[in-house]
Amino acid sequence: MSLPAISARQAIRAFNKAGFAWVRQAGSHILMQKHVKNSTVTLVIPNHHELAKGTLRAIIRKAGMSVEDFVSLTRS
């Protein structure tokens, strides 16, 4: 499945549905975190109008999700 062209705002909404919370914004990057077992997963999302597909794929991988799971969150 290919990734759709989405904005940082849409990605943040999808990761929020997956349990990630907005922690802070550092310049043009938004940090989101989720506590998993005994560790914390931190995502850094650039605040762009359209995220590069490679960057988005890397963020999804860091979140421990599949592309299909992420795309379904963007559509719900």
Order of alpha helices (4+ residues) and beta strands (2+ residues): alpha-beta-beta-beta-alpha-alpha
